[in-house]
Amino acid sequence: MMTIKGAKDQVTFEDVKELASTYITKKESMDLIQRAYDFIMVKHKGQKRRSGEPYTIHLIWVAYILCTLQTGPMTIAAGLLHDVMEDCDVPHDEMVERFGEEITSLVEGVTKINKMPYMEESEIYAENHRKIYIAMAKDIRVILIKLADRLHNMRTLQYMPPEKQQRIARETLEVYAPIAHRLGINDIRVELEDLCLYYLDPTAYHEIVDLLEQKKSERKEHVDKMIASVSKLLDDHHLEYRIKGRAKHIYSIYKKMVIKHKRFDELYDLNALRIILKEKVECYEVLGIIHEKYRPLPGRFKDYIAMPKPNMYQSLHTTVIGEGGHIFEIQIRTEEMDELAERGVASHWRYKEGKNYSAKAEQKEIGEKLQWLSDFITISDEVKDEKAQEYYNTLKRDIFEANVYVLTPQGKIIELPNGSTPIDFAYRIHTEVGNHAVGAIVNNVMVPIDTKLKTGDICEIKTNNAAKPSEDWLKFVRTASARNKIRAWIAKSDAENSKEFIEEGRRILREEIRNRGLDEKTYLDPETYRSYLGSFGARNFDEILTSIGKRQATAGTLLEKVAPQKRSFLDNLSKMLKKNQNYASNNKKHQKSIGISVKNVSGLKMQLSKCCSPIPGDPIVGFVSKGQGIKVHRADCPNVANIDKGRLIDVYWDYTNLENKRYNVDLELNGLDRPNLLNDVVTCLGSCNVNILNINAGIHDLDAIIKLTLSVDNAETLQQCIDNLNKIQGIATIKRVIH
């Protein structure tokens, strides 16, 4: 059996019981473990591993590894039983009857999915991981069982064919070692990583082993001398301590040599000591004593006690020039910190008899302690319906490869993947913080919201209740969590607005039906309009109502298609217009300059309304005024809602008669005041095809208010300009002014 030093060559169920009994004393708990063992001995009878040994040896090893983590009796029993449903076809109901719902749930959590004939190997791989991750998000014990299972499989991987060795080792390095690291289970992580390297790059593995072996006696001599020197120093200060040399594991050396291109003799932490004390305050006292005696290397001190790692790891790290001029890394921590560093979450939440255990309560507590697990659970809930490979890639990028540590102003660490922005940070804090973000202050400096954050940055998010997510954020956010929350807000907003527009469209249509004396039941029935959907570019009747509600189409146009009025209506309308307006001698020229027409009617006097200032491309509607011809409003102008609907008429932009001219538009920008905001607005407008005719800026309660008059050629140009202004950090809202 290929194994790392310190591991037993073989274990029996008696070893499992002996180790478990050191912390489990209740007879019913030990009986549960015994019943699970008796069950697998019957169900797995005759099954062999590739090594030729009984399959139950593997299950006993899994239980033994779980005992070294001091997990509870249910977890140990589930470890023994973890393959019985998959390999022995034991049904769910029988498992529940024999061992209860809780153990059955744990076993199902680690059971692989059934191989479907239409599924590719990569799909099965991703589906299995999604299943395990979702189970882990519900109960951390699932992954502890899976880690124990994978560790023993890696120790016996030599019996597999080479191509399977490579696949399993790569999967372990990508999935299980990172999970062990995130959970702080250092013993298992180190062994998994070294075993993976042994199979993935055996040449590099043996080269590093040889290098370590060559310098072993020399390094031991240096370490022994340093231990003696430091021990005398601590004895002189009457401190109670433990001190030991710390071996650097092979994969860690490999990463520094191959990935960071360091030479073996450039690695500072090959010579390492660990000092273990009783109290936290003694750690800082010893640090001072060490630095007083030995010269520390600049930039090599890290205080993980005051600022723990995301996996709760705590220790002081310093690198000094020790005895004989040799460089040593020294770690200083308490006994509790040392145990947590080696066994991680399994140590912190190890089984304690007499405690009323609740898997749900423990999972909640772990989520509160481990920020990444809390994020993991949230992400799992948000993306679990995605395709398995996308789900796997999301978790791998956002959780397992996250290595940027950003702080809140209160000192809380938020872990993010490379390339993350303040918007990613905001959504990790809380969904509402992200939804109402208007700006970010990083290291006391206002920055654009698409700034890439770095480890050590202190980020503060500025919010405004009136602000809302922008679809443009999707272009730069890095995390799937932020992306999904932005999409969810946009979808919800569209759905809410759609309902409002549908009801408004239905109201307008009903009013037009009544004005025309038509039957409401017939002309509010979607079936009446089925054959006319295509002419409106709609898929259903609701989309037609939405267009009417948004003033992008009129009810009159719709009814004219379905139930056209007699020609006399248009004749009467023309007569009414001619009676109420005086034609100018240059009427034809005037009509060309405004570029607006009425269907089937020509020669009418028209003018653009000054209240809403429509420009080419805006949805518009006409109002038949008394003595002043037709006044043209934007369809969304609030003043239209307050006038007699019977005097409204369908009008449209006649681009063939539209003169090449520019139109004035008033905008009002609101946002968070900051230095250079006005300068950024002017710079942005300079890059657009607009002229600034007037600009006025002020501040009210820390909010910036900027009023602009722009000269534009059409609505498309204006919208592009507004889209660019929305990208400016700090801008919350932009609206066209109604006078």
HUKA-V482835 format. One record per residue. N is the residue number from 0. RES is the residue in three letters. OMEGA is omega in radians with two decimals (999 if undefined). NEAR is the number of other C-alpha atoms within 12 Angstrom. Layout:
BEGIN
n: <N,N>
res: <RES,RES>
omega: <OMEGA,OMEGA>
near: <NEAR,NEAR>
END
This chain:
BEGIN
n: <0,1,2,3,4,5,6,7,8,9,10,11,12,13,14,15,16,17,18,19,20,21,22,23,24,25,26,27,28,29,30,31,32,33,34,35,36,37,38,39,40,41,42,43,44,45,46,47,48,49,50,51,52,53,54,55,56,57,58,59,60,61,62,63,64,65,66,67,68,69,70,71,72,73,74,75,76,77,78,79,80,81,82,83,84,85,86,87,88,89,90,91,92,93,94,95,96,97,98,99,100,101,102,103,104,105,106,107,108,109,110,111,112,113,114,115,116,117,118,119,120,121,122,123,124,125,126,127,128,129,130,131,132,133,134,135,136,137,138,139,140,141,142,143,144,145,146,147,148,149,150,151,152,153,154,155,156,157,158,159,160,161,162,163,164,165,166,167,168,169,170,171,172,173,174,175,176,177,178,179,180,181,182,183,184,185,186,187,188,189,190,191,192,193,194,195,196,197,198,199,200,201,202,203,204,205,206,207,208,209,210,211,212,213,214,215,216,217,218,219,220,221,222,223,224,225,226,227,228,229,230,231,232,233,234,235,236,237,238,239,240,241,242,243,244,245,246,247,248,249,250,251,252,253,254,255,256,257,258,259,260,261,262,263,264,265,266,267,268,269,270,271,272,273,274,275,276,277,278,279,280,281,282,283,284,285,286,287,288,289,290,291,292,293,294,295,296,297,298,299,300,301,302,303,304,305,306,307,308,309,310,311,312,313,314,315,316,317,318,319,320,321,322,323,324,325,326,327,328,329,330,331,332,333,334,335,336,337,338,339,340,341,342,343,344,345,346,347,348,349,350,351,352,353,354,355,356,357,358,359,360,361,362,363,364,365,366,367,368,369,370,371,372,373,374,375,376,377,378,379,380,381,382,383,384,385,386,387,388,389,390,391,392,393,394,395,396,397,398,399,400,401,402,403,404,405,406,407,408,409,410,411,412,413,414,415,416,417,418,419,420,421,422,423,424,425,426,427,428,429,430,431,432,433,434,435,436,437,438,439,440,441,442,443,444,445,446,447,448,449,450,451,452,453,454,455,456,457,458,459,460,461,462,463,464,465,466,467,468,469,470,471,472,473,474,475,476,477,478,479,480,481,482,483,484,485,486,487,488,489,490,491,492,493,494,495,496,497,498,499,500,501,502,503,504,505,506,507,508,509,510,511,512,513,514,515,516,517,518,519,520,521,522,523,524,525,526,527,528,529,530,531,532,533,534,535,536,537,538,539,540,541,542,543,544,545,546,547,548,549,550,551,552,553,554,555,556,557,558,559,560,561,562,563,564,565,566,567,568,569,570,571,572,573,574,575,576,577,578,579,580,581,582,583,584,585,586,587,588,589,590,591,592,593,594,595,596,597,598,599,600,601,602,603,604,605,606,607,608,609,610,611,612,613,614,615,616,617,618,619,620,621,622,623,624,625,626,627,628,629,630,631,632,633,634,635,636,637,638,639,640,641,642,643,644,645,646,647,648,649,650,651,652,653,654,655,656,657,658,659,660,661,662,663,664,665,666,667,668,669,670,671,672,673,674,675,676,677,678,679,680,681,682,683,684,685,686,687,688,689,690,691,692,693,694,695,696,697,698,699,700,701,702,703,704,705,706,707,708,709,710,711,712,713,714,715,716,717,718,719,720,721,722,723,724,725,726,727,728,729,730,731,732,733,734,735,736,737,738>
res: <MET,MET,THR,ILE,LYS,GLY,ALA,LYS,ASP,GLN,VAL,THR,PHE,GLU,ASP,VAL,LYS,GLU,LEU,ALA,SER,THR,TYR,ILE,THR,LYS,LYS,GLU,SER,MET,ASP,LEU,ILE,GLN,ARG,ALA,TYR,ASP,PHE,ILE,MET,VAL,LYS,HIS,LYS,GLY,GLN,LYS,ARG,ARG,SER,GLY,GLU,PRO,TYR,THR,ILE,HIS,LEU,ILE,TRP,VAL,ALA,TYR,ILE,LEU,CYS,THR,LEU,GLN,THR,GLY,PRO,MET,THR,ILE,ALA,ALA,GLY,LEU,LEU,HIS,ASP,VAL,MET,GLU,ASP,CYS,ASP,VAL,PRO,HIS,ASP,GLU,MET,VAL,GLU,ARG,PHE,GLY,GLU,GLU,ILE,THR,SER,LEU,VAL,GLU,GLY,VAL,THR,LYS,ILE,ASN,LYS,MET,PRO,TYR,MET,GLU,GLU,SER,GLU,ILE,TYR,ALA,GLU,ASN,HIS,ARG,LYS,ILE,TYR,ILE,ALA,MET,ALA,LYS,ASP,ILE,ARG,VAL,ILE,LEU,ILE,LYS,LEU,ALA,ASP,ARG,LEU,HIS,ASN,MET,ARG,THR,LEU,GLN,TYR,MET,PRO,PRO,GLU,LYS,GLN,GLN,ARG,ILE,ALA,ARG,GLU,THR,LEU,GLU,VAL,TYR,ALA,PRO,ILE,ALA,HIS,ARG,LEU,GLY,ILE,ASN,ASP,ILE,ARG,VAL,GLU,LEU,GLU,ASP,LEU,CYS,LEU,TYR,TYR,LEU,ASP,PRO,THR,ALA,TYR,HIS,GLU,ILE,VAL,ASP,LEU,LEU,GLU,GLN,LYS,LYS,SER,GLU,ARG,LYS,GLU,HIS,VAL,ASP,LYS,MET,ILE,ALA,SER,VAL,SER,LYS,LEU,LEU,ASP,ASP,HIS,HIS,LEU,GLU,TYR,ARG,ILE,LYS,GLY,ARG,ALA,LYS,HIS,ILE,TYR,SER,ILE,TYR,LYS,LYS,MET,VAL,ILE,LYS,HIS,LYS,ARG,PHE,ASP,GLU,LEU,TYR,ASP,LEU,ASN,ALA,LEU,ARG,ILE,ILE,LEU,LYS,GLU,LYS,VAL,GLU,CYS,TYR,GLU,VAL,LEU,GLY,ILE,ILE,HIS,GLU,LYS,TYR,ARG,PRO,LEU,PRO,GLY,ARG,PHE,LYS,ASP,TYR,ILE,ALA,MET,PRO,LYS,PRO,ASN,MET,TYR,GLN,SER,LEU,HIS,THR,THR,VAL,ILE,GLY,GLU,GLY,GLY,HIS,ILE,PHE,GLU,ILE,GLN,ILE,ARG,THR,GLU,GLU,MET,ASP,GLU,LEU,ALA,GLU,ARG,GLY,VAL,ALA,SER,HIS,TRP,ARG,TYR,LYS,GLU,GLY,LYS,ASN,TYR,SER,ALA,LYS,ALA,GLU,GLN,LYS,GLU,ILE,GLY,GLU,LYS,LEU,GLN,TRP,LEU,SER,ASP,PHE,ILE,THR,ILE,SER,ASP,GLU,VAL,LYS,ASP,GLU,LYS,ALA,GLN,GLU,TYR,TYR,ASN,THR,LEU,LYS,ARG,ASP,ILE,PHE,GLU,ALA,ASN,VAL,TYR,VAL,LEU,THR,PRO,GLN,GLY,LYS,ILE,ILE,GLU,LEU,PRO,ASN,GLY,SER,THR,PRO,ILE,ASP,PHE,ALA,TYR,ARG,ILE,HIS,THR,GLU,VAL,GLY,ASN,HIS,ALA,VAL,GLY,ALA,ILE,VAL,ASN,ASN,VAL,MET,VAL,PRO,ILE,ASP,THR,LYS,LEU,LYS,THR,GLY,ASP,ILE,CYS,GLU,ILE,LYS,THR,ASN,ASN,ALA,ALA,LYS,PRO,SER,GLU,ASP,TRP,LEU,LYS,PHE,VAL,ARG,THR,ALA,SER,ALA,ARG,ASN,LYS,ILE,ARG,ALA,TRP,ILE,ALA,LYS,SER,ASP,ALA,GLU,ASN,SER,LYS,GLU,PHE,ILE,GLU,GLU,GLY,ARG,ARG,ILE,LEU,ARG,GLU,GLU,ILE,ARG,ASN,ARG,GLY,LEU,ASP,GLU,LYS,THR,TYR,LEU,ASP,PRO,GLU,THR,TYR,ARG,SER,TYR,LEU,GLY,SER,PHE,GLY,ALA,ARG,ASN,PHE,ASP,GLU,ILE,LEU,THR,SER,ILE,GLY,LYS,ARG,GLN,ALA,THR,ALA,GLY,THR,LEU,LEU,GLU,LYS,VAL,ALA,PRO,GLN,LYS,ARG,SER,PHE,LEU,ASP,ASN,LEU,SER,LYS,MET,LEU,LYS,LYS,ASN,GLN,ASN,TYR,ALA,SER,ASN,ASN,LYS,LYS,HIS,GLN,LYS,SER,ILE,GLY,ILE,SER,VAL,LYS,ASN,VAL,SER,GLY,LEU,LYS,MET,GLN,LEU,SER,LYS,CYS,CYS,SER,PRO,ILE,PRO,GLY,ASP,PRO,ILE,VAL,GLY,PHE,VAL,SER,LYS,GLY,GLN,GLY,ILE,LYS,VAL,HIS,ARG,ALA,ASP,CYS,PRO,ASN,VAL,ALA,ASN,ILE,ASP,LYS,GLY,ARG,LEU,ILE,ASP,VAL,TYR,TRP,ASP,TYR,THR,ASN,LEU,GLU,ASN,LYS,ARG,TYR,ASN,VAL,ASP,LEU,GLU,LEU,ASN,GLY,LEU,ASP,ARG,PRO,ASN,LEU,LEU,ASN,ASP,VAL,VAL,THR,CYS,LEU,GLY,SER,CYS,ASN,VAL,ASN,ILE,LEU,ASN,ILE,ASN,ALA,GLY,ILE,HIS,ASP,LEU,ASP,ALA,ILE,ILE,LYS,LEU,THR,LEU,SER,VAL,ASP,ASN,ALA,GLU,THR,LEU,GLN,GLN,CYS,ILE,ASP,ASN,LEU,ASN,LYS,ILE,GLN,GLY,ILE,ALA,THR,ILE,LYS,ARG,VAL,ILE,HIS>
omega: <3.08,-3.07,3.11,-3.10,3.12,3.14,3.11,3.11,-3.10,3.08,3.06,3.10,3.07,3.08,3.12,-3.12,-3.12,-3.14,3.14,-3.08,3.09,3.11,3.06,-3.07,-3.11,-3.09,-3.10,3.11,3.12,3.10,3.11,3.12,3.13,-3.14,3.11,3.11,-3.14,-3.12,-3.10,3.13,3.09,-3.01,-3.11,-3.10,3.11,3.13,-3.11,2.98,3.12,3.13,-3.10,3.14,-3.14,-3.10,-3.09,3.09,3.12,-3.11,3.10,3.09,3.13,3.12,-3.12,3.12,3.10,3.08,3.11,3.08,-3.13,3.04,-3.07,-3.08,3.12,3.12,3.12,3.11,3.12,3.08,3.08,-3.02,-2.86,3.13,-2.96,3.13,-3.10,-3.01,-3.06,3.09,3.07,-3.08,-3.13,-3.06,3.12,3.11,-3.13,-3.13,-3.07,-2.97,3.07,-3.08,-3.02,3.13,3.11,3.12,3.12,-3.13,3.12,3.14,-3.11,-3.14,3.13,3.07,3.06,-3.12,3.13,-3.08,-3.09,-3.09,3.06,-3.11,-3.13,3.12,3.12,3.12,-3.11,3.14,3.11,3.14,3.09,-3.14,-3.14,-3.11,-3.13,3.09,3.12,3.12,3.12,-3.06,-3.07,-3.11,3.11,-3.09,3.07,3.09,-3.11,3.10,3.10,3.10,-3.11,3.14,3.14,3.07,3.11,3.13,-3.10,-3.04,-3.10,-3.12,3.14,3.04,-3.04,-3.10,3.11,3.05,-3.13,-3.10,-3.11,3.14,3.14,3.09,-3.14,-3.12,-3.11,-2.97,-2.93,3.08,3.07,3.11,3.11,3.11,-3.13,3.11,3.11,-3.12,-2.96,-3.11,-3.12,3.13,-3.10,-3.12,3.11,-3.10,-3.14,3.11,3.11,-3.14,3.14,-3.11,-3.08,3.13,-3.06,3.13,3.13,3.14,-3.07,3.08,3.14,3.10,3.14,3.12,3.11,-3.11,-3.13,-3.07,-3.00,-3.08,3.13,-3.14,3.11,3.13,3.13,-3.12,-3.14,3.13,-3.13,3.10,3.14,-3.12,-3.13,3.13,3.12,3.13,-3.11,3.08,3.14,3.13,3.03,3.13,3.05,-2.99,2.88,3.12,-3.13,3.02,-3.11,-3.13,3.06,-3.07,-2.90,-3.09,3.11,3.08,3.13,-3.13,-3.11,-3.12,-3.04,-3.06,-3.12,3.05,3.08,3.00,-3.11,-3.10,3.08,-3.10,-3.05,-2.96,3.03,3.03,-3.02,3.08,3.04,3.12,-3.05,-3.02,-3.12,-3.00,-3.14,-3.09,3.13,3.12,-3.14,3.09,3.14,3.09,3.12,3.13,-3.14,-3.11,3.10,-3.09,-3.04,-3.10,3.14,3.05,-3.12,3.06,-3.08,3.14,3.09,3.13,3.10,3.05,3.12,-3.11,-3.08,3.02,-3.13,3.10,3.09,3.12,3.11,3.11,2.94,3.11,3.03,3.10,-3.04,2.99,-3.01,-3.10,3.11,3.12,3.14,-3.10,-3.13,2.90,3.14,3.06,-3.09,-3.08,3.09,3.11,-3.14,3.12,-3.12,3.13,3.12,3.13,-3.10,-3.03,3.02,-3.06,3.14,3.11,-3.05,-3.12,-3.13,-3.04,3.08,3.12,-3.14,3.11,3.09,-3.04,3.04,-3.12,-3.11,-3.14,3.14,3.14,3.12,-3.13,3.12,3.12,3.11,-3.12,-3.09,-3.11,-3.10,-3.14,3.07,3.08,-3.14,-3.14,3.14,-3.12,3.13,3.11,-3.04,-3.00,-3.07,3.12,3.07,3.02,-3.03,-3.09,3.10,3.10,-3.13,-3.14,3.13,-3.13,3.14,-3.11,-3.00,-3.08,-2.98,3.11,3.14,-3.13,3.02,-3.05,-3.09,-3.06,2.93,3.09,3.12,3.08,3.10,-3.12,3.05,-3.07,-3.06,3.04,3.10,3.11,-3.12,-3.06,3.06,3.11,3.03,3.13,-3.10,-3.13,3.04,3.10,3.14,-3.12,-3.09,3.08,3.10,-3.08,-3.08,-3.14,3.08,-3.12,-3.13,3.03,3.14,-3.11,3.09,3.12,3.08,-3.10,3.02,-3.05,3.07,3.10,3.09,-3.10,3.13,3.09,3.13,3.10,3.00,-3.01,3.06,-3.11,3.05,-3.10,3.06,-3.07,-3.14,-3.09,3.14,-3.13,3.09,3.10,3.12,3.13,-3.12,-3.12,-3.06,3.13,-3.04,-3.03,3.10,-3.14,3.13,-3.12,-3.12,-3.14,3.08,3.13,-3.14,-3.14,-3.12,3.14,3.13,3.13,3.12,-3.12,-3.14,3.14,-3.13,3.12,-3.13,-3.12,3.11,-3.13,3.10,3.11,3.11,3.13,-3.13,-3.14,3.13,-3.12,3.13,3.10,3.14,-3.14,-3.11,3.10,-3.12,-3.12,-3.08,-3.08,-3.12,-2.98,2.92,3.14,-3.13,-3.11,-3.14,-3.01,-3.04,-3.07,-3.10,-3.08,-3.08,-3.10,3.09,-3.12,-3.08,3.09,3.14,-3.08,3.13,3.14,3.05,3.12,3.12,3.12,3.12,3.14,3.12,-3.09,3.05,3.05,-3.13,3.11,3.13,3.12,-3.13,-3.10,3.12,3.09,-3.04,-3.10,-3.07,3.11,-3.14,-3.09,-3.09,3.11,-3.14,3.12,3.13,3.14,-3.13,3.12,-3.13,-3.13,-3.13,3.14,-3.01,-3.12,3.08,-3.13,3.04,-3.13,3.12,-3.06,-3.09,3.12,3.14,-3.13,-3.12,-3.07,-3.13,3.02,3.11,-3.11,3.04,-3.10,3.05,3.11,3.13,3.06,-3.12,3.07,-3.12,3.04,3.12,-3.14,-3.12,-3.09,-3.07,3.04,3.12,3.09,-3.10,-3.09,3.07,2.92,-3.02,3.08,-3.14,3.09,-3.14,-3.09,3.13,3.05,-3.10,3.10,-3.11,3.05,-3.06,3.11,2.89,-3.09,-3.13,3.14,-3.12,-3.14,3.13,-3.10,-3.04,-3.12,-3.10,-3.09,3.12,-3.13,3.10,-3.11,3.12,3.06,3.13,3.10,3.10,-3.00,3.11,-3.14,-3.07,3.12,3.10,-3.10,-3.13,-3.04,3.12,3.13,3.08,3.10,3.00,-3.14,3.07,3.12,-3.12,3.14,3.09,3.08,3.05,3.13,-3.12,3.11,3.12,3.12,-3.12,3.12,3.13,-3.12,3.12,-3.14,-3.13,3.13,-3.14,3.02,3.08,-3.14,-3.13,3.10,-3.11,-3.08,3.09,-3.13,3.08,-3.13,3.10,3.08,3.11,3.07,-3.11,3.13,-3.05,2.88,-3.08,3.02,-3.08,-3.14,3.12,-3.07,-3.14,3.10,3.13,-3.12,3.08,3.10,3.13,3.11,3.12,3.11,3.13,-3.14,-3.13,-3.14,3.09,3.13,-3.09,-3.10,3.04,3.14,3.01,-3.04,3.01,-3.07,999>
near: <22,25,25,26,16,8,20,18,16,23,23,23,32,19,20,35,32,20,26,38,26,20,24,30,20,18,15,14,26,28,22,29,38,29,23,39,36,22,29,35,25,18,23,30,20,15,23,16,20,18,20,15,18,20,29,35,33,40,44,39,40,42,48,40,40,44,39,34,38,34,40,42,43,42,46,49,47,49,47,48,50,45,36,37,33,22,23,23,16,26,17,24,15,17,29,19,14,21,30,20,18,27,37,34,30,42,43,35,38,41,36,27,22,18,17,13,9,10,15,13,15,19,23,23,26,30,31,29,37,37,32,39,42,34,32,36,33,31,34,41,46,39,42,50,47,45,42,44,37,39,43,37,35,42,37,33,32,25,19,22,15,14,15,18,27,24,23,31,36,26,29,37,36,27,38,38,39,32,42,38,38,36,43,37,37,32,34,44,38,35,40,46,41,40,41,42,36,33,35,28,24,21,14,23,28,21,22,33,24,15,22,26,15,14,19,20,13,17,29,23,18,27,35,25,24,36,29,20,22,36,28,20,24,28,18,13,17,13,24,22,26,23,31,24,29,23,25,28,31,36,34,27,34,34,24,23,21,19,12,14,14,16,17,26,20,16,25,25,32,34,40,35,40,39,40,35,29,21,22,24,19,26,36,28,23,39,36,21,24,35,24,16,20,28,24,27,21,12,11,21,22,25,22,25,28,21,22,28,34,39,39,39,36,32,38,39,35,38,33,34,28,33,22,16,15,29,30,39,36,43,40,45,40,31,26,24,35,34,28,31,40,31,36,37,40,42,33,30,31,30,34,22,22,12,13,12,18,17,27,17,16,25,26,21,20,35,28,19,26,33,30,38,38,31,38,42,30,31,36,37,25,26,32,32,18,21,19,27,25,23,34,37,27,34,42,32,29,39,42,34,28,31,27,30,31,38,31,27,20,11,17,26,32,45,43,46,33,26,27,39,42,46,52,45,52,43,35,42,32,23,27,26,30,39,39,30,39,43,42,41,33,30,20,14,18,28,29,31,41,30,28,27,37,26,25,22,31,28,39,35,40,36,32,27,18,19,25,31,42,37,24,22,37,25,18,25,38,31,41,40,41,43,37,34,36,36,25,23,24,23,17,16,19,16,15,15,20,24,21,21,27,27,24,27,33,31,24,33,39,31,25,32,30,22,20,23,15,21,19,21,14,18,29,30,20,22,16,21,28,23,18,24,23,14,17,26,18,20,19,23,30,29,29,39,37,35,37,39,31,32,34,30,34,39,41,34,31,35,34,26,19,25,22,16,20,12,13,11,16,20,16,15,27,26,18,22,31,25,19,19,23,20,21,17,11,14,20,20,19,23,31,26,27,34,32,41,34,32,21,17,23,24,28,41,41,39,31,33,29,21,23,31,36,40,40,37,26,31,32,39,43,40,36,36,28,17,19,24,33,38,39,43,39,37,35,30,30,17,22,28,22,13,16,17,29,24,26,31,37,37,37,35,34,21,19,16,20,24,21,16,17,25,30,30,38,33,34,30,34,36,42,37,30,29,16,18,32,31,17,24,38,28,18,25,32,17,17,25,23,31,26,27,20,19,23,20,23,22,19,13,11,16,25,28,30,34,28,32,25,34,27,33,28,30,29,19,27,35,26,21,33,33,23,26,38,34,32,40,39,41,43,35,32,32,25,29,23,21,15>
END
